[in-house]
């Protein structure tokens, strides 16, 4: 059966004709269709670059693969940790329960310029400033088959949020996880994780049920503990040789410690976020090179974080001739509903010509009264249509063109094109040149936020009595004129597949010109008693030129033995800021948002039957997640080591492992003197019953 990339994005009934039109744009050419094996050979196949199955040397950009063996050998407990193994990525921890993942900088404490999908379900946050809620991904790390990371913007394939890069998390098929598996992990920092997976085959139906709970204390001295629980059900039904139906459902709940000691407006407390989803995917493959698929998912997310406080206010803060204590209600609760439908058609037009077309629609409905100053739901609808054409002009030349048209209810219509040419110098060497235009639409919070805090009870003062509901301050105001960010990327790439030597080399040089970047600016508040406080708003006031080099070299003589070297050189140049602009926003902040140099050496060695040792060493340059140079964290080094032993079959089927993380000393990965991540050692035992 041909390989299918499961993807979704997009929502009004008026778009149904658009969906049907897109599916019928091309007609089958079955008689002349070669099988995918004719041009894929025995090389690794990627699905994420264009939605067509391709070897990496045919993709219109650089694609990194983190497969199941690498995930296991890394010793990672959480998904965000795996992106340290990909060139160009920045990974940090705001606190012990708030991961940060960015690509090519332009990130603050809420990175939002990369798209992440799980089996085609977007986990890009539709409402607040952070792009991906890593605690709410909703997949157990042991259920992942591989992660494909497209290093570079790719809105032509995936739409708005694929601004700097795309990560597609592909889970294992239920047929590959039959039986029962139990996992337990414990160690430093309160690490206490447990997981259970049960797989069954019932006739033509294969299913997997996974439940897991992860817990740890976070960083020393902070209220940043984390407990994450999840349950997922994955079912596949092979109806006949041409049709299959996939059903997924999942539930995730994260309980987090948050707040700071002795902070009058952000006290130590517990917050909770719950996500549930259901997905159905129909796949029809009547012939090699011919596929039709329809995907729909419904997702709901609920947040609970509310508390009451008496906030002391000085005369300096209020401008009034007295101090007072104000009763305030802080209610950060929210409820988000997402519905997403997409139709996709892959066809072979001629022996040398393949195409994929499709369309989709998505609706997000967001209810968050504190953040938007309304009890009404904020609605954001996105409709899109896309297409990609791959032409193998000769055995040496491969051309790829693609585009996506999006209509966003917040920002209007946008067009994202891409073109590339791959020249195969030989069977083992390929040069690639590509250019594309991508964009990122603002999330609802960036355009419609209006955070006004008011008294929760009457307040008596020397100058009078203020009733309940009196505005105290506004910390965010609406920014209705904010429009989409845009980026133009130029890339020259080289890939070598040295199969006799079991080695590969991937190199790319690039220039990314980002314009109309959405920045958070400040101005004096004009609402409430505390008018001397800062009010924040968003504007398309930023720009950046990102240029650099990425190298990824791998030697892998066996599935469980390899050595991989990644290196990145980055330079980010921002605009010159006038004195007037500097008064409301920091000057030159983009230059510091990524390290100039970063290197990772990751290797694994099966040194004896049943024994494997693996290690990852990272050299990370200085950078800042904040919007100024004063919060730069110094360069640091990180060493992770894992030793695993496959238990003898006579004893039990399973694996015993010990992982030592960051064993070369504590590091600051977010801001100086705030979040210090120390060494951590934990052991894990997995048994297959």
NUDO-712596 format. One line per 5 residues: number of its first residue (from 1); for each residue x, y, z of C-alpha. Coordinates in steps of 0.25 Angstrom, whole numbers, plus 2048, in hexadecimal, padded with zeros to 3 digits. Each point is the difference from the previous one (the first is absolute). Example, Ala and Ser with C-alpha at 12.3 -4.5 7.8 and 13.67 -1.06 7.14 Angstrom:
residues 2
1	831/7EE/81F | 806/80E/7FE
//
This chain:
residues 689
1	800/800/800 | 806/80E/7FD | 805/808/80B | 7F6/80B/804 | 804/80D/808
6	7F4/803/80A | 7FE/80F/801 | 7F5/809/804 | 7FE/80F/800 | 7F4/808/7FE
11	7E9/808/7FF | 7F3/804/7FC | 7F6/7F8/7F7 | 803/809/7F5 | 80D/7FA/7FE
16	7FB/7F2/7FD | 7FF/803/7F1 | 80F/804/801 | 803/7F3/806 | 7F9/7F8/7F5
21	806/809/7F5 | 80E/7FE/806 | 7FF/7F1/800 | 7FB/800/7F2 | 80B/809/7FA
26	808/7F4/7FA | 7FC/7F3/7FA | 806/7F2/803 | 80B/7FB/7F7 | 801/7F2/805
31	804/7F9/7F3 | 80D/808/800 | 803/801/80F | 80D/7FA/805 | 800/7FB/80E
36	807/808/80A | 80A/7F6/802 | 805/803/7F2 | 806/80D/805 | 801/7FF/80F
41	809/7F4/800 | 805/7FB/80E | 803/80E/805 | 7F9/806/80C | 7F2/806/7FB
46	7FB/80D/806 | 7F1/804/7FF | 801/80F/806 | 806/808/7F6 | 7F6/801/7F5
51	7F5/7F6/804 | 806/7F6/7F6 | 809/7F4/804 | 80E/804/7FC | 80E/7FC/803
56	808/80B/807 | 808/804/7F4 | 7F3/803/7F8 | 7FA/809/80B | 7FF/80F/7FD
61	807/803/80D | 808/7FA/80C | 7F9/7F5/808 | 805/7FA/80D | 7FB/7F3/805
66	800/7FB/80E | 7FC/7F2/800 | 7FB/7F6/80B | 80E/7FB/803 | 806/80E/801
71	7F4/804/809 | 803/7F4/80A | 80F/803/800 | 7FE/80E/803 | 7FA/7FD/80E
76	7F6/80C/7FE | 7F4/800/809 | 7F9/80B/7F9 | 7FE/803/7F1 | 807/80E/801
81	80D/7FA/804 | 801/7F9/7F2 | 802/80D/7F8 | 80E/802/806 | 804/7F5/7F6
86	7FC/808/7F4 | 809/80B/7FA | 7FB/80F/802 | 7F7/7FD/80C | 800/807/80D
91	7FB/7F9/80C | 7FE/806/80E | 7F8/7FF/80D | 7F9/80D/805 | 7FD/7F8/80C
96	800/7F1/803 | 7F3/7FE/7FA | 800/80B/7F4 | 808/7FB/7F5 | 805/809/7F5
101	803/7FB/7F2 | 804/80A/7F4 | 806/7FF/7F3 | 809/80B/7FA | 7FD/809/80C
106	7F6/80B/7FF | 7FB/7FA/80D | 7FC/806/80E | 7FA/7F8/80C | 7F5/7FC/7F7
111	806/7FA/7F3 | 7F5/800/7F5 | 806/7FF/7F2 | 801/7F1/7FE | 7F5/7F6/7FD
116	7FF/7F3/807 | 7F6/7F5/7FC | 7FD/7F2/805 | 7FB/7F7/7F5 | 7FB/80C/7F9
121	7F9/806/80C | 806/80E/802 | 804/803/80F | 803/80F/7FD | 7F8/808/80A
126	7F5/808/7FA | 7FE/80A/80B | 80C/805/808 | 80E/805/7FD | 807/7F3/801
131	800/7F7/7F3 | 801/7F2/806 | 7FB/7FC/80E | 80A/7F5/802 | 7FA/7FA/80C
136	7F3/7FE/7F8 | 806/7F9/7F4 | 7F8/7F3/804 | 809/7F5/7FB | 808/7F6/808
141	80F/801/7FC | 800/7F1/7FF | 7F5/800/7F5 | 808/809/7F6 | 805/7F9/7F4
146	808/80C/7FB | 800/80F/800 | 803/807/7F3 | 805/80E/801 | 7FF/809/7F3
151	80B/80A/803 | 7FB/80D/7FA | 7F3/807/7FD | 7F5/7F8/7F9 | 7F3/807/7FF
156	7FE/7FB/7F2 | 7FD/7F3/806 | 7FB/802/80E | 7FB/80E/800 | 802/80C/80A
161	807/7FB/80C | 80B/7F9/7F8 | 808/80D/800 | 80E/7FB/804 | 7FE/7F1/800
166	7F7/7F4/801 | 801/7F4/80A | 7F7/7F4/7FC | 7FF/7F5/80B | 7FC/7F3/7FA
171	7FB/7F5/80A | 802/7F1/7FF | 7F5/7F8/7F9 | 7F7/7F8/809 | 805/7F4/7F9
176	80E/802/804 | 7FD/801/80F | 7F8/7F4/803 | 801/7FA/80E | 802/806/80D
181	80B/809/805 | 802/807/80D | 80A/80B/803 | 805/806/80D | 80A/80B/802
186	805/806/80D | 80C/809/805 | 805/80E/804 | 7F7/80C/800 | 7F4/7F7/804
191	7FF/7F9/7F3 | 7F5/7F6/801 | 7FB/7FB/7F3 | 7F7/7F5/7FC | 7FA/7FB/7F3
196	7F8/7F5/7FB | 7FD/7FC/7F1 | 7F7/7F5/7FB | 7FE/7FC/7F2 | 7F6/7F6/7FA
201	7FD/7FB/7F2 | 7F1/7FC/7FE | 7FE/7FB/7F2 | 803/80C/7F6 | 800/80A/80C
206	80D/803/808 | 800/809/80C | 809/806/80A | 7FC/806/80E | 80B/808/807
211	800/806/80E | 80B/807/807 | 803/80A/80B | 80D/808/801 | 804/808/80D
216	80B/808/805 | 804/80B/80A | 805/80A/7F5 | 80C/809/804 | 805/801/80E
221	7FA/80C/808 | 7F4/803/7F6 | 7F2/7FC/800 | 801/7F9/7F3 | 7FC/7F2/802
226	7F9/7F8/7F5 | 7F6/7F4/7FF | 7FC/7FD/7F2 | 7F6/7F5/7FD | 7FB/7FA/7F3
231	7F8/7F6/7FA | 7FF/7FD/7F1 | 7F9/7F6/7F7 | 805/7FD/7F2 | 7F8/7F7/7F7
236	802/7FC/7F1 | 7F6/7F8/7F8 | 804/7FA/7F3 | 7F3/7FF/7F9 | 805/7FB/7F3
241	80D/800/7F7 | 7FC/80F/7FC | 7FA/806/80D | 804/802/80E | 7FA/808/80B
246	808/805/80C | 7FA/805/80D | 807/807/80B | 7FB/806/80D | 809/806/80B
251	7FF/807/80E | 80B/808/807 | 800/807/80D | 80C/808/805 | 800/805/80F
256	80B/80A/802 | 806/808/80B | 801/80F/7FC | 802/80D/806 | 80B/806/809
261	802/801/80E | 7FD/80E/806 | 7FB/805/7F3 | 7F3/808/803 | 7F9/7FE/7F2
266	806/7F3/7FC | 800/7F7/80D | 804/7F1/801 | 7F4/7F8/7FC | 7FC/7F4/7F7
271	7FB/801/7F2 | 7F9/7F6/7F7 | 7FE/7FE/7F1 | 7F8/7F4/7FA | 800/7FD/7F1
276	7F7/7F5/7F9 | 7FF/7FD/7F2 | 7FA/7F6/7F6 | 805/7FE/7F2 | 7FB/7F8/7F4
281	808/7FD/7F3 | 7FC/7F9/7F4 | 80A/7FC/7F6 | 7FD/7FA/7F2 | 80B/7FB/7F7
286	7FA/7F9/7F4 | 80E/7FF/7F8 | 80F/803/802 | 802/80F/800 | 7F1/803/802
291	7FA/804/80E | 7F4/807/805 | 7FF/804/80F | 7F6/807/809 | 804/804/80E
296	7F8/807/80B | 803/803/80E | 7F9/807/80C | 808/805/80C | 7FC/807/80D
301	809/806/80A | 7FD/805/80E | 809/808/809 | 7FE/803/80F | 808/80B/807
306	7F8/80A/808 | 802/806/80E | 7FD/80C/809 | 80A/809/806 | 801/80D/808
311	80A/808/7F8 | 807/80B/807 | 802/80D/7F8 | 809/80C/803 | 7FD/80E/7FD
316	80C/800/7F7 | 7F9/7F5/7F8 | 7F2/806/7FF | 804/80F/801 | 7F6/802/80B
321	804/806/80D | 7FE/7F3/808 | 803/7F1/800 | 7F5/7F6/7FF | 7FD/7F1/800
326	7F8/7FC/7F4 | 7F8/7F3/7FF | 802/7FA/7F2 | 7FB/7F3/7F9 | 80A/7FA/7F7
331	7F9/7F6/7F7 | 809/7FA/7F5 | 7F6/7F5/7FC | 7FD/7FD/7F2 | 7F9/7F7/7F7
336	804/7FD/7F1 | 7F9/7F8/7F6 | 806/7FC/7F2 | 7FA/7F9/7F4 | 809/7FC/7F5
341	7FC/7FA/7F2 | 80A/7FD/7F5 | 7FF/7F8/7F2 | 80C/7FC/7F9 | 803/7FA/7F2
346	80D/7FA/7FB | 801/7FC/7F2 | 80A/7FC/7F5 | 7FE/808/7F4 | 80B/7FA/7F8
351	80C/7F6/802 | 808/80D/804 | 7F5/809/806 | 7F9/7FF/80E | 7F7/809/806
356	7F9/802/80D | 7F4/80A/802 | 7F6/802/80B | 7F8/80A/808 | 7FC/802/80F
361	7F8/808/80A | 802/802/80F | 7F9/808/80A | 805/804/80E | 7F6/805/80B
366	807/806/80C | 7FA/804/80D | 809/807/80A | 7F9/80C/806 | 80D/806/808
371	808/800/7F3 | 7F6/806/7F7 | 7F7/808/809 | 7F4/7F9/7FB | 7F8/7F3/803
376	7FD/7FE/7F2 | 808/7F6/7F8 | 80B/805/7F6 | 7FE/7F9/7F3 | 80C/7FE/7F6
381	7FD/7F9/7F3 | 80A/7FC/7F6 | 7FD/7FA/7F2 | 80C/7FB/7F7 | 803/7F9/7F3
386	80D/7FB/7FC | 808/7F9/7F5 | 80D/7FA/7FD | 806/7FB/7F3 | 80D/7F7/7FF
391	806/7FF/7F2 | 80C/7F6/7FE | 805/807/7F3 | 80B/7F6/7FE | 808/7F6/809
396	808/80C/805 | 7F6/80B/801 | 7F4/801/80A | 7F7/80C/801 | 7F6/803/80A
401	7F6/80C/801 | 7F5/802/80A | 7F7/80A/806 | 7F5/802/80A | 7F5/80B/801
406	7FA/803/80D | 7F4/808/804 | 801/804/80F | 7F4/807/807 | 80A/808/808
411	80A/805/7F5 | 7FA/7FD/7F3 | 806/7F8/7F4 | 80E/7FC/7FE | 808/7F9/7F6
416	80C/7F7/803 | 808/7FB/7F4 | 80D/7F7/7FF | 809/7FB/7F5 | 80C/7F7/800
421	809/7F9/7F7 | 809/7F3/804 | 80B/7FC/7F7 | 805/7F2/803 | 80F/801/7FC
426	801/7F1/802 | 7F8/7F5/807 | 806/804/80D | 801/810/7FF | 7F6/80A/7FE
431	800/80F/800 | 7F3/808/803 | 7FC/80E/7FE | 7F2/806/805 | 7F9/80C/803
436	7F2/802/807 | 7F7/80A/807 | 7F9/7FD/80D | 7F8/807/80A | 7FB/800/80E
441	7F2/805/804 | 7FF/806/80D | 7F9/7F8/80B | 7F3/805/806 | 807/806/80C
446	80A/808/7F8 | 7F5/807/7F9 | 7F4/800/80A | 806/7FF/80E | 7FA/80A/80A
451	804/7FD/80E | 7FA/80A/80A | 800/7FD/80F | 7F5/805/809 | 7FD/7FF/80F
456	7F8/7F4/804 | 7FA/807/80C | 7FD/80F/804 | 80C/808/805 | 7FF/80C/80A
461	80B/80A/7FE | 802/80E/806 | 7FB/806/7F3 | 7F4/7F8/7FF | 7FA/7F2/7FE
466	803/7F8/7F4 | 7F5/7F5/7FC | 804/7F2/7FC | 804/7FF/7F1 | 808/80D/801
471	80B/7FF/7F5 | 80E/800/807 | 809/7FE/7F4 | 801/7FB/7F2 | 80C/7F8/7FC
476	7FD/7FC/7F2 | 7F7/808/7F6 | 7FB/7FB/7F3 | 809/802/7F3 | 7F5/7FF/7F5
481	80A/804/7F5 | 80A/7F5/802 | 802/7F8/7F3 | 807/7F3/7FC | 80F/7FF/801
486	807/7FC/7F4 | 80E/7FA/7FD | 807/7FD/7F2 | 80A/7F5/801 | 80C/7FD/7F6
491	807/7F3/802 | 80C/7F8/7FA | 801/7F2/804 | 809/7F4/7FE | 7FD/7F1/804
496	809/7F4/7FF | 7FC/7F2/802 | 80C/7F7/801 | 7F9/7F3/802 | 80D/7F7/7FF
501	805/808/80C | 7F3/801/807 | 801/80F/801 | 7F9/80C/7FC | 803/80F/7FF
506	7F5/80B/800 | 804/80F/7FE | 7F8/80C/7FE | 803/80F/7FF | 7F5/809/801
511	7FB/80F/800 | 7F2/802/807 | 7FB/80E/7FF | 7F5/802/80A | 7F7/80C/800
516	7F4/806/807 | 804/7F8/80C | 7F6/801/80C | 806/806/80C | 7FA/803/80E
521	802/80F/803 | 7FD/809/80C | 7F9/80D/803 | 7FA/806/80C | 7F3/7FB/804
526	7F4/809/7FE | 7F5/7F8/807 | 7FF/7FE/80F | 805/805/80D | 80F/7FB/7FD
531	802/809/7F4 | 80F/800/803 | 801/7F1/7FC | 804/7FB/7F3 | 7F6/7FC/7F6
536	804/7F6/7F5 | 7FC/7FF/7F1 | 804/7F9/7F4 | 805/806/7F3 | 807/7FC/7F3
541	80D/808/804 | 80A/7F5/7FE | 809/7FB/7F5 | 80C/7F7/800 | 80A/7FA/7F6
546	804/7F2/804 | 80C/7FA/7F9 | 808/7F4/803 | 805/7F2/7FE | 7FB/7F2/805
551	808/7F3/7FF | 7FB/7F2/804 | 80A/7F4/7FE | 7FC/7F2/804 | 807/7F3/800
556	7F7/7F4/803 | 805/7F2/7FD | 7F4/7FA/808 | 7F2/804/805 | 805/801/80E
561	80E/805/7FD | 803/80E/7FB | 808/80D/801 | 7F9/80D/7FC | 806/80E/800
566	7F8/80D/7FE | 805/80E/7FF | 7F9/80D/7FE | 806/80E/7FD | 7F5/80B/802
571	800/80F/7FE | 7F4/808/802 | 7FF/80F/7FC | 7F5/809/804 | 7FD/80F/7FC
576	806/80C/806 | 7F7/806/80B | 7FE/80E/802 | 800/807/80E | 7F1/802/7FF
581	7FD/7F1/7FD | 80A/7FC/80B | 7F8/806/80A | 7F5/7F7/7FE | 807/7F3/7FC
586	80E/7FB/801 | 80A/802/7F5 | 807/7F5/7F9 | 7F9/7F5/807 | 7FF/7F6/7F5
591	80F/7FF/7FF | 801/7F9/80D | 7F5/7F6/7FE | 809/7F4/7FB | 80E/7FC/803
596	80A/803/7F5 | 806/7F2/802 | 7FA/7F3/804 | 805/7F2/7FF | 7FB/7F2/804
601	807/7F3/800 | 7F6/7F4/801 | 804/7F2/800 | 7FC/7F2/804 | 808/7F3/800
606	7FB/7F1/802 | 80D/7FC/806 | 7FB/7F2/805 | 7F4/7F7/7FE | 7F4/807/807
611	809/80C/804 | 7FF/80E/7FA | 807/80D/805 | 7FC/80D/7FA | 804/80F/803
616	7FD/80E/7FB | 809/80C/802 | 7FB/80E/7FD | 808/80C/7FF | 7F7/80C/800
621	803/80F/7FE | 7FB/80C/807 | 7F2/804/7FD | 7F4/807/806 | 7F1/7FC/801
626	7FC/80E/804 | 7FF/80C/7F7 | 80E/806/805 | 80E/7FD/801 | 800/802/810
631	7F9/7F2/801 | 80A/7F8/7F8 | 804/7F3/806 | 80F/7FC/7FE | 804/7F5/7F7
636	7FF/7F2/807 | 804/7F2/7FE | 7F7/7F4/802 | 803/7F1/801 | 7F5/7F5/800
641	804/7F1/802 | 7F7/7F4/7FF | 804/7F1/803 | 7F5/7F6/7FC | 800/7F1/801
646	7F6/7F7/7F9 | 7FB/7F6/80A | 803/7F1/7FD | 7F4/7F9/7FA | 801/7F5/80B
651	7FE/80B/80A | 7F6/80A/7FA | 7FE/807/7F3 | 803/80E/802 | 80B/80B/803
656	807/806/80C | 807/80D/7FE | 806/80B/808 | 801/80F/7FB | 809/80B/805
661	7FB/80D/7FB | 808/80D/800 | 80B/7F9/808 | 80B/80B/7FD | 7FA/80A/809
666	7F4/809/802 | 7FC/80A/7F5 | 7F7/80C/7FD | 7F8/7FE/7F4 | 7F6/80C/801
671	805/80C/808 | 80C/803/809 | 7FD/7FC/80E | 7F2/7FB/7FE | 7FF/7F2/7FC
676	80C/7F7/803 | 7FF/7F2/7FA | 808/7F6/808 | 805/7F2/7FD | 7F5/7F5/801
681	802/7F1/800 | 7F4/7F6/7FF | 7FE/7F2/7FD | 7F6/7F9/7F7 | 7FA/7F2/7FF
686	7F7/7FC/7F4 | 7FA/7F2/7FF | 7F9/7F9/7F5 | 7F5/7F7/805
//
